[in-house]
Amino acid sequence: LHMLKKIVALLFSLLLMTGLSACGAPGQSLPTLELPEDGQIMMSKIGRADTLEGLCEYMAEGLAITGDPVDMSYDVIGAVAGVRYRFTYNGSTVQVELYEFDLDNLGETGKACLDSAGEKGSFPVLDKEVPAVLNGKYLMVYTDASKKEENTAQRERVEQLFMDFAGFKPN
């Protein structure tokens, strides 16, 4: 069982590293995220369900993500769900991963991941520290190798949008 966990962790880290690289498969085109020229992003006043799907809808409306989500190996970090979005922004490949944790049934792996993200702003995957932002039961990993001012500002805006998410509990 211990060896199986190591193999799964290795596969997850390989998947993560592949996803972090700027090059995709030949002929693969990624959707492009474009912000309005006036910088005004209109958010609906309608609340979102306190679910990963609700968070994804909120983030898409706030122009933080675009394209179709790809399911991640979320159980490797102790989450109950997780998706990845890959797209281009300002000429750079961006990857946003969103994970949901069940705080009432948090295993040892999930607790370690959330504790680390809360304390250090990152969590370990094998021998790498992955930068992350934590908002309650949600964790976001935002990756953009560009150091352009616009890209840095977008990252900060997306992190704030993520932190502002407060979904409501559906009846």
C-alpha positions as CSV (number, residue, x, y, z in Angstrom):
1,L,0.0,0.0,0.0
2,H,2.9,2.4,0.8
3,M,4.5,1.6,-2.5
4,L,1.2,2.2,-4.3
5,K,0.9,5.6,-2.7
6,K,4.5,6.5,-3.8
7,I,3.7,5.4,-7.4
8,V,0.5,7.5,-7.4
9,A,2.3,10.5,-6.0
10,L,5.0,10.1,-8.7
11,L,2.4,9.9,-11.4
12,F,0.6,13.0,-10.0
13,S,3.9,14.9,-9.9
14,L,4.7,13.9,-13.5
15,L,1.2,15.0,-14.6
16,L,1.7,18.3,-12.7
17,M,5.1,19.0,-14.2
18,T,3.8,18.1,-17.7
19,G,0.9,20.5,-17.2
20,L,3.2,23.3,-15.9
21,S,5.4,23.2,-19.1
22,A,4.5,25.9,-21.6
23,C,4.5,23.6,-24.6
24,G,1.5,21.4,-25.4
25,A,1.0,18.5,-27.7
26,P,1.7,19.3,-31.4
27,G,-1.2,21.0,-33.0
28,Q,-2.9,21.6,-29.6
29,S,-4.4,25.0,-29.4
30,L,-5.4,26.5,-26.1
31,P,-8.3,28.9,-25.5
32,T,-7.3,32.5,-25.0
33,L,-8.4,34.5,-22.0
34,E,-9.1,38.2,-22.9
35,L,-10.1,40.9,-20.5
36,P,-12.3,43.8,-21.6
37,E,-10.4,46.8,-22.9
38,D,-12.0,49.0,-20.3
39,G,-11.0,46.6,-17.5
40,Q,-14.6,46.4,-16.2
41,I,-15.7,42.8,-15.4
42,M,-19.4,42.5,-14.7
43,M,-20.2,39.9,-12.0
44,S,-23.7,38.6,-11.5
45,K,-25.3,39.3,-8.2
46,I,-26.6,35.7,-8.2
47,G,-24.9,33.6,-5.6
48,R,-23.1,30.3,-6.5
49,A,-23.4,26.9,-4.8
50,D,-20.7,26.1,-2.4
51,T,-19.3,23.4,-4.6
52,L,-16.4,23.1,-6.9
53,E,-18.7,23.5,-9.9
54,G,-20.1,26.7,-8.3
55,L,-16.5,28.0,-7.7
56,C,-15.6,27.2,-11.4
57,E,-18.7,29.1,-12.6
58,Y,-17.8,32.1,-10.4
59,M,-14.1,32.1,-11.6
60,A,-15.2,31.8,-15.3
61,E,-17.6,34.7,-14.9
62,G,-14.8,36.7,-13.3
63,L,-12.5,36.0,-16.3
64,A,-10.1,34.1,-14.2
65,I,-10.4,30.9,-16.2
66,T,-11.5,29.8,-19.6
67,G,-11.9,26.6,-21.6
68,D,-13.0,23.2,-20.6
69,P,-11.9,21.7,-17.2
70,V,-9.9,18.5,-17.1
71,D,-10.3,16.3,-14.0
72,M,-7.2,16.0,-11.9
73,S,-5.9,13.2,-9.6
74,Y,-7.2,15.1,-6.6
75,D,-7.1,12.2,-4.2
76,V,-3.3,12.3,-4.2
77,I,-3.5,15.5,-2.2
78,G,-6.5,14.4,-0.1
79,A,-9.1,16.4,-2.0
80,V,-12.5,15.1,-3.0
81,A,-12.6,16.9,-6.4
82,G,-10.2,18.8,-8.6
83,V,-10.0,20.3,-12.1
84,R,-7.4,22.0,-14.2
85,Y,-7.9,24.8,-16.8
86,R,-5.1,25.6,-19.4
87,F,-5.3,28.6,-21.6
88,T,-3.2,31.5,-22.9
89,Y,-3.2,35.0,-21.4
90,N,-1.1,37.8,-22.8
91,G,1.0,35.4,-24.8
92,S,1.7,33.1,-21.9
93,T,0.3,29.6,-21.1
94,V,-1.6,29.7,-17.8
95,Q,-2.7,26.8,-15.7
96,V,-5.3,27.1,-12.9
97,E,-6.0,24.1,-10.7
98,L,-9.0,24.2,-8.3
99,Y,-9.5,21.6,-5.6
100,E,-12.2,21.0,-3.1
101,F,-11.6,19.3,0.3
102,D,-14.2,17.7,2.7
103,L,-13.2,19.4,5.9
104,D,-15.4,17.2,8.0
105,N,-13.8,14.0,6.7
106,L,-10.2,15.2,6.1
107,G,-7.6,12.5,5.9
108,E,-4.0,12.8,6.9
109,T,-2.8,13.7,3.4
110,G,-5.5,16.4,3.0
111,K,-4.8,17.8,6.4
112,A,-1.1,18.0,5.7
113,C,-1.7,19.7,2.3
114,L,-4.1,22.3,3.7
115,D,-2.0,23.0,6.8
116,S,1.0,23.6,4.6
117,A,-0.9,25.8,2.1
118,G,-2.3,27.8,4.9
119,E,1.0,28.3,6.7
120,K,3.5,28.6,3.8
121,G,1.4,29.3,0.8
122,S,2.5,26.1,-0.8
123,F,2.3,22.3,-0.3
124,P,4.8,19.5,-1.1
125,V,4.4,17.1,-4.0
126,L,7.3,14.7,-3.8
127,D,10.3,17.0,-3.5
128,K,8.7,20.1,-5.0
129,E,6.8,22.9,-3.3
130,V,3.7,23.8,-5.2
131,P,2.5,27.4,-4.6
132,A,-1.1,27.5,-3.6
133,V,-3.8,29.8,-2.3
134,L,-6.3,28.5,0.3
135,N,-9.9,29.7,0.8
136,G,-11.7,27.5,3.3
137,K,-12.3,24.1,1.7
138,Y,-10.9,25.2,-1.7
139,L,-7.3,25.3,-2.9
140,M,-6.1,27.0,-6.0
141,V,-2.8,26.5,-7.8
142,Y,-2.1,29.3,-10.4
143,T,0.8,28.9,-12.7
144,D,2.1,31.5,-15.2
145,A,5.8,31.7,-16.1
146,S,5.5,35.2,-17.5
147,K,6.9,38.0,-15.4
148,K,5.2,40.7,-17.4
149,E,3.4,43.3,-15.4
150,E,0.0,42.5,-16.9
151,N,0.4,38.8,-16.1
152,T,1.4,39.6,-12.5
153,A,-1.6,41.9,-12.1
154,Q,-3.9,39.2,-13.5
155,R,-2.5,36.6,-11.1
156,E,-3.1,39.0,-8.2
157,R,-6.6,39.7,-9.5
158,V,-7.4,36.0,-9.8
159,E,-6.1,35.2,-6.4
160,Q,-8.3,38.0,-4.9
161,L,-11.3,36.8,-6.8
162,F,-10.7,33.3,-5.5
163,M,-10.4,34.6,-1.9
164,D,-13.7,36.5,-2.3
165,F,-15.6,33.4,-3.3
166,A,-18.2,32.6,-0.6
167,G,-20.6,30.0,-2.0
168,F,-24.0,29.4,-0.5
169,K,-25.2,26.0,0.7
170,P,-27.9,24.7,-1.6
171,N,-31.1,23.6,0.1
